[in-house]
Amino acid sequence: MIPRYTNSVQQIQTPIEKQENLLVALRGLDSVLVAFSGGADSAYLAWAAHQALGARALAITALSPSFSEHDRGESQRFASATGIRHELVETEEFANPLYVVNNADRCYHCKHELFDKMEALARARAFSAIAYGINADDTHEFRPGHRAAAEHKILAPLLDAGLRKHEIRELSRRAGLSTWDRPAAACLSSRVAYGTAVTPELLARIERGETFLRELGFRQFRLRVHGELARVEIATDELDAALNREIFQRISTFLTELGFTYVTLDLEGYRTGSLNALIKKRSA
């Protein structure tokens, strides 16, 4: 793959140059499976692999109780619109007690299962490489799944090209990809506080709650679960609507009927990785 960032000001690359380097690197592969969740990063990588390799690139989406019906539909619509080859593969992370117990390394066990399945598929279908959508900004966040990728020797083309999140979205916009402004997405298990077991039943409740928020017209949000407490995060530019008395009463009533004892609206609004706050506090 191509070199990562350089300290030389003269060699700083534009997003377009990074994209061209990405395509050159992908063209150097015989074939590739791309881990594709439907989010902006993996969608852009799947599109780039399709541009570079055509039918020798195949996007793989993992199906399990942690993957919402909404995200499944989004991934299928994107694949259909762009013409990329796309297949769904069932994963079995819930059979692993180390995943279900939901410690801080939960994502490691999830990605380990995904890459096991993708490696088996690569062997059976003679694909020479596997890639996933980590980018240059992700290395600054707590993401145990990256350790699983390193152990499985999964390629990181976006990271190797030095592409950052905002650059991927801008390049996606220029390419006419519908995901360019898609709200950040993550698996349903990421909504559950560490130490609380993740079960298909709990995730189904979370999915129903988030579907309700989406139906109310909210775009960027999370329903975080802390035992009996449901904590709703909504993007700060949408908080005024959430603070409407009628709307927050509807949210409270719906989530209470889902079985949560307490419902709270987080006044800091939506932010990624908010459940990692306790990890950072304990390690400080």
C-alpha positions as CSV (number, residue, x, y, z in Angstrom):
1,M,0.0,0.0,0.0
2,I,1.1,3.7,-0.3
3,P,3.0,5.5,2.5
4,R,1.0,7.3,5.2
5,Y,1.3,11.0,6.1
6,T,4.6,12.8,5.7
7,N,5.9,15.7,7.8
8,S,7.1,17.5,4.7
9,V,4.8,20.5,3.9
10,Q,5.8,20.2,0.2
11,Q,4.4,16.7,0.1
12,I,1.0,17.3,1.7
13,Q,-1.6,15.9,-0.6
14,T,-5.0,17.1,-1.6
15,P,-8.0,14.8,-1.2
16,I,-8.1,14.2,-4.9
17,E,-4.5,13.1,-4.9
18,K,-5.2,10.8,-2.0
19,Q,-8.1,9.3,-3.8
20,E,-5.9,8.7,-6.9
21,N,-3.3,7.0,-4.7
22,L,-6.1,4.9,-3.1
23,L,-7.3,3.7,-6.5
24,V,-3.7,2.9,-7.6
25,A,-3.2,0.8,-4.5
26,L,-6.5,-1.0,-5.0
27,R,-5.7,-1.7,-8.7
28,G,-2.5,-3.4,-7.5
29,L,-4.6,-6.1,-5.8
30,D,-5.7,-9.2,-7.6
31,S,-9.1,-9.1,-5.9
32,V,-10.6,-7.9,-2.6
33,L,-13.4,-8.4,-0.1
34,V,-14.5,-5.2,1.6
35,A,-16.1,-5.1,5.0
36,F,-19.2,-2.9,4.3
37,S,-21.5,-1.7,7.0
38,G,-23.2,0.9,4.9
39,G,-21.7,3.9,6.7
40,A,-19.8,6.7,4.9
41,D,-16.3,5.3,5.2
42,S,-17.0,1.6,4.2
43,A,-19.3,2.8,1.5
44,Y,-16.7,5.0,0.0
45,L,-14.1,2.1,0.2
46,A,-16.5,-0.3,-1.4
47,W,-17.2,2.2,-4.2
48,A,-13.4,2.8,-4.7
49,A,-12.7,-0.9,-4.9
50,H,-15.5,-1.3,-7.5
51,Q,-14.0,1.5,-9.5
52,A,-10.6,0.0,-9.3
53,L,-11.4,-3.7,-9.7
54,G,-14.9,-4.1,-11.0
55,A,-16.2,-7.6,-10.5
56,R,-13.0,-8.6,-8.6
57,A,-14.3,-6.5,-5.7
58,L,-17.0,-7.8,-3.4
59,A,-18.6,-5.9,-0.5
60,I,-19.6,-8.0,2.5
61,T,-22.2,-7.0,5.1
62,A,-22.4,-8.9,8.3
63,L,-25.9,-9.8,9.5
64,S,-26.6,-10.4,13.2
65,P,-29.0,-9.0,15.9
66,S,-26.5,-6.1,16.3
67,F,-27.1,-4.9,12.8
68,S,-30.4,-2.9,12.4
69,E,-32.9,-3.4,9.7
70,H,-32.5,0.2,8.9
71,D,-28.8,-0.1,8.3
72,R,-29.3,-3.3,6.3
73,G,-31.7,-1.5,4.0
74,E,-29.3,1.4,3.6
75,S,-26.5,-0.9,2.6
76,Q,-28.6,-2.8,0.1
77,R,-29.9,0.5,-1.5
78,F,-26.4,1.8,-1.8
79,A,-25.1,-1.3,-3.5
80,S,-28.0,-1.3,-5.9
81,A,-27.6,2.4,-6.7
82,T,-23.8,2.1,-7.3
83,G,-23.7,-1.3,-9.0
84,I,-21.2,-2.7,-6.5
85,R,-21.2,-6.5,-5.9
86,H,-22.6,-7.1,-2.5
87,E,-23.4,-10.1,-0.3
88,L,-24.7,-10.6,3.2
89,V,-23.0,-13.0,5.5
90,E,-24.4,-14.1,8.9
91,T,-22.0,-13.7,11.8
92,E,-22.3,-15.5,15.2
93,E,-20.7,-13.2,17.7
94,F,-23.6,-13.8,20.1
95,A,-22.4,-17.4,20.5
96,N,-19.2,-16.0,22.1
97,P,-19.6,-15.3,25.9
98,L,-16.8,-12.8,25.7
99,Y,-18.9,-10.7,23.3
100,V,-22.1,-11.0,25.2
101,V,-20.6,-10.0,28.6
102,N,-19.9,-6.6,26.9
103,N,-16.7,-5.6,28.4
104,A,-14.7,-2.7,26.9
105,D,-13.1,-5.1,24.3
106,R,-16.5,-6.2,22.9
107,C,-15.7,-4.8,19.5
108,Y,-12.6,-6.9,19.3
109,H,-14.6,-10.1,19.5
110,C,-17.1,-8.8,17.0
111,K,-14.5,-7.9,14.4
112,H,-12.6,-11.2,15.1
113,E,-15.8,-13.1,14.2
114,L,-16.4,-10.9,11.1
115,F,-12.9,-11.4,9.8
116,D,-13.0,-15.1,10.5
117,K,-16.1,-15.3,8.3
118,M,-14.5,-13.2,5.6
119,E,-11.3,-15.2,5.6
120,A,-13.3,-18.4,5.1
121,L,-15.2,-16.8,2.2
122,A,-11.9,-15.5,0.7
123,R,-10.5,-19.0,0.7
124,A,-13.6,-20.5,-0.8
125,R,-13.9,-17.9,-3.5
126,A,-10.2,-17.3,-4.2
127,F,-10.2,-13.6,-3.1
128,S,-6.6,-12.5,-2.5
129,A,-7.2,-9.7,0.1
130,I,-9.6,-8.3,2.7
131,A,-10.0,-4.6,3.5
132,Y,-12.0,-2.5,5.9
133,G,-12.7,1.2,6.3
134,I,-10.6,2.6,9.1
135,N,-9.4,6.1,8.2
136,A,-6.7,8.5,9.5
137,D,-8.9,10.0,12.2
138,D,-10.0,6.6,13.6
139,T,-6.6,5.9,15.1
140,H,-7.1,8.6,17.7
141,E,-10.2,6.9,19.1
142,F,-10.6,3.8,21.4
143,R,-11.5,1.1,18.9
144,P,-10.5,-2.5,20.0
145,G,-11.8,-3.8,16.6
146,H,-8.6,-2.4,15.0
147,R,-6.6,-4.9,17.0
148,A,-8.6,-7.8,15.5
149,A,-7.9,-6.3,12.0
150,A,-4.2,-6.2,12.7
151,E,-4.2,-9.8,13.9
152,H,-6.0,-10.9,10.8
153,K,-3.7,-8.8,8.5
154,I,-6.7,-6.9,7.1
155,L,-5.8,-4.1,4.7
156,A,-6.6,-0.5,5.6
157,P,-6.6,1.3,2.2
158,L,-8.2,4.6,3.5
159,L,-5.7,4.9,6.4
160,D,-2.8,4.1,4.1
161,A,-4.0,6.8,1.7
162,G,-4.1,9.3,4.7
163,L,-7.8,10.0,4.1
164,R,-9.6,11.7,6.9
165,K,-13.3,11.6,7.7
166,H,-14.2,15.0,6.3
167,E,-12.2,14.2,3.1
168,I,-14.0,10.9,2.6
169,R,-17.4,12.7,2.9
170,E,-16.3,15.4,0.4
171,L,-14.9,12.9,-2.1
172,S,-18.1,10.8,-1.7
173,R,-20.2,14.0,-2.4
174,R,-18.1,14.7,-5.6
175,A,-18.7,11.1,-6.7
176,G,-22.4,11.4,-6.2
177,L,-22.6,8.8,-3.4
178,S,-25.7,9.0,-1.2
179,T,-23.7,8.3,1.9
180,W,-21.7,11.5,1.7
181,D,-23.8,13.1,4.4
182,R,-25.2,10.0,6.1
183,P,-25.3,10.3,9.9
184,A,-22.6,8.4,11.7
185,A,-23.7,4.8,12.2
186,A,-22.5,2.0,14.6
187,C,-23.8,-1.4,15.6
188,L,-26.7,-1.6,18.1
189,S,-24.4,-3.2,20.7
190,S,-22.5,0.1,20.9
191,R,-25.5,1.6,22.6
192,V,-25.2,-0.6,25.7
193,A,-23.1,0.5,28.7
194,Y,-20.1,-1.7,29.3
195,G,-20.8,-4.4,31.8
196,T,-24.4,-4.8,30.8
197,A,-24.9,-8.0,28.8
198,V,-25.9,-7.5,25.2
199,T,-28.8,-9.8,24.1
200,P,-30.9,-9.9,20.9
201,E,-33.9,-9.0,23.0
202,L,-32.3,-5.8,24.4
203,L,-31.0,-4.8,21.0
204,A,-34.5,-5.2,19.5
205,R,-35.8,-2.8,22.1
206,I,-33.1,-0.3,21.2
207,E,-33.8,-0.6,17.5
208,R,-37.5,0.0,18.1
209,G,-36.7,3.1,20.2
210,E,-34.4,4.5,17.5
211,T,-36.9,3.7,14.8
212,F,-39.4,5.8,16.8
213,L,-36.9,8.7,17.0
214,R,-36.3,8.5,13.3
215,E,-40.1,8.6,12.6
216,L,-40.3,11.8,14.7
217,G,-37.9,13.4,12.2
218,F,-34.6,13.3,14.1
219,R,-31.6,12.5,11.9
220,Q,-28.5,12.1,14.2
221,F,-29.1,10.4,17.5
222,R,-28.4,7.5,19.8
223,L,-30.4,5.6,22.3
224,R,-27.9,4.6,25.0
225,V,-28.8,2.1,27.7
226,H,-27.6,2.1,31.2
227,G,-29.5,-0.7,33.0
228,E,-33.0,0.6,33.6
229,L,-32.1,4.0,32.2
230,A,-32.5,5.0,28.6
231,R,-30.3,8.0,27.7
232,V,-31.3,9.8,24.5
233,E,-28.6,11.7,22.6
234,I,-29.7,14.0,19.8
235,A,-27.5,16.2,17.7
236,T,-27.2,19.7,19.2
237,D,-28.7,21.4,16.1
238,E,-31.8,19.2,16.6
239,L,-32.1,19.6,20.4
240,D,-34.6,22.4,20.2
241,A,-37.1,20.1,18.6
242,A,-36.4,17.4,21.2
243,L,-37.0,20.0,24.1
244,N,-40.5,20.6,22.8
245,R,-42.8,19.5,25.6
246,E,-45.1,17.4,23.4
247,I,-42.1,15.7,21.7
248,F,-40.1,14.8,24.8
249,Q,-43.3,13.5,26.4
250,R,-43.9,11.2,23.4
251,I,-40.3,10.0,23.6
252,S,-40.6,9.3,27.3
253,T,-43.9,7.5,26.9
254,F,-42.7,5.3,24.1
255,L,-39.4,4.3,25.8
256,T,-41.2,3.6,29.1
257,E,-43.6,1.3,27.2
258,L,-40.5,-0.4,25.8
259,G,-39.7,-1.4,29.4
260,F,-37.2,1.3,30.5
261,T,-37.8,2.6,34.0
262,Y,-36.1,6.0,33.5
263,V,-35.8,8.1,30.4
264,T,-33.4,11.1,30.1
265,L,-32.4,13.5,27.3
266,D,-28.6,14.1,27.3
267,L,-28.1,17.9,27.3
268,E,-24.6,17.5,25.8
269,G,-26.3,16.1,22.7
270,Y,-25.1,13.4,20.3
271,R,-21.4,12.5,20.3
272,T,-19.5,9.4,19.2
273,G,-18.0,7.1,21.8
274,S,-19.8,8.7,24.8
275,L,-19.8,5.3,26.5
276,N,-16.0,5.4,26.5
277,A,-16.1,8.3,28.9
278,L,-15.8,6.1,32.0
279,I,-12.8,4.2,30.4
280,K,-11.0,7.5,29.9
281,K,-11.9,8.7,33.5
282,R,-10.6,5.5,35.1
283,S,-7.4,5.6,33.1
284,A,-6.7,9.2,33.9
